[in-house]
Amino acid sequence: MPTDEQRLAGGVYGLLIGDALGVPYEFHPPARIPPPAQIEFEPPWGFHRAHAGVPPGTWSDDGAHANCLLASLLDRGQLDVEDLGRRLVNWLDLGYMAVEGKVFDVGIQTRSALSAFREGASGVESGPRGERDNGNGSLMRVLPLALWHTGPDETLAADAMRQSLVTHGHLRSQVCCALYCLWARRTLEGVAQPWEEAVASFHRLFPTGTAAREELDTQVRPHTPEVGKGSGYVVDCLLSARDCVRRGATYEQVVKAAVALGHDTDTTAAVAGGIAGVREGVEAIPGRWRAALRDKDAVEPMVTALLELRGRRPSSPRGG
């Protein structure tokens, strides 16, 4: 059974390593993904890798944005969406939190939102809000909030939704971020059925008749048995990650299952890998991947700070 410290570190590294594992396979349909035994940071010879100039073990925008959020939380001591927005702009403009400062993958919606923020929109207004503006860009970064947060479920869910507004303002994206953070919290607590407990908590927080509950029940449909497709749509990404976590008994099995879905491989593996890392602990992540992850020096101080912070802050009741 992993310790709390191992689970917290596992969440951070699980997200980053899942992201890095998925980078070379992005955009490929599942039929073109190598068999699981060959899914590694370095794809098999002859595979037409995405982002051909990016060295193995490099996280993408997913990991960079998650690091931006974690750094902001540690520095500010609270969720500060204006600070988060500035850090994301610095990522896009200056390579902040990108491996070696090189940005190589930017979502259309995220670029539009950060442009609006740069031009003066507030952090709660910069993210597009149309129904078609429901990519997975705010979901992919939100896990550090759940790892850092010690407030009740009500506050965690509200903060998860609020951080989404910087780049993804539609309620559906907000709901997915809230449910994911509740799922991560239940996983961190080691409950037997963390997804089901997270859904139950969401139901308590948002009763029937509220807009968020309507969005969850009619659009996210968290009890659907349908298998996710690994696409960039926020609902599909979340449900794909859920499916991979359920099917995989180990961290390696989870992230390889995520990559095997094809399409948005880095984000699916990051979202699923973060949960698997929390569930299994950092020591369960294969050592070859931990050793080959690039720019670890940028992450290790933040993980240490997170562990120290959580070690001296008592956990609050779930609430809600």
Helices and strands as residue ranges (DSSP letters): H 4-22, G 23-25, G 30-32, G 36-38, H 61-76, H 81-94, G 99-101, H 108-118, H 143-148, H 153-164, H 171-189, H 194-205, H 211-215, I 216-220, H 234-247, H 251-260, H 265-280, G 282-284, H 287-292, H 296-312
